[in-house]
Amino acid sequence: MTSPFTPYLGRAPKVFVGRDIEIKNFKTALSDAKEGKPSSILLVGHRGMGKTVLLKYFASIAKELGFYTIYIALDESSDSPSALAQKIYGKVKASFEDEFINLKAKKFIKRIKPKISVRIDELEISLGASL
């Protein structure tokens, strides 16, 4: 059988299998974090083993459970603690700004949601919208 995954910098496979223990441990860590007991998880492996794919999958699980997530690719520009802190700060700030804008937009749309009415007078149909 051929592999459903061709390694290419974090591209998700068509089938995601063989990571049940890691996924269970991650879900346990999220549950503990919700109870005020944060922990760390370390993923280690050779290039092409699926670390990035697994991290992105973890992020999707965390989002489904109501956690905020950010993605940062480390490179030479993150070679100092302050540079890394700046990257993290920028991503967190942007994430919350996007969330705030989305929340304001949703509230605004609910407030002005158009009401559509249909009136038939002697076979004439008129559509109107009121805000």
Helices and strands as residue ranges (DSSP letters): H 20-34, H 51-64, G 76-78, H 81-112, E 115-121, E 124-130
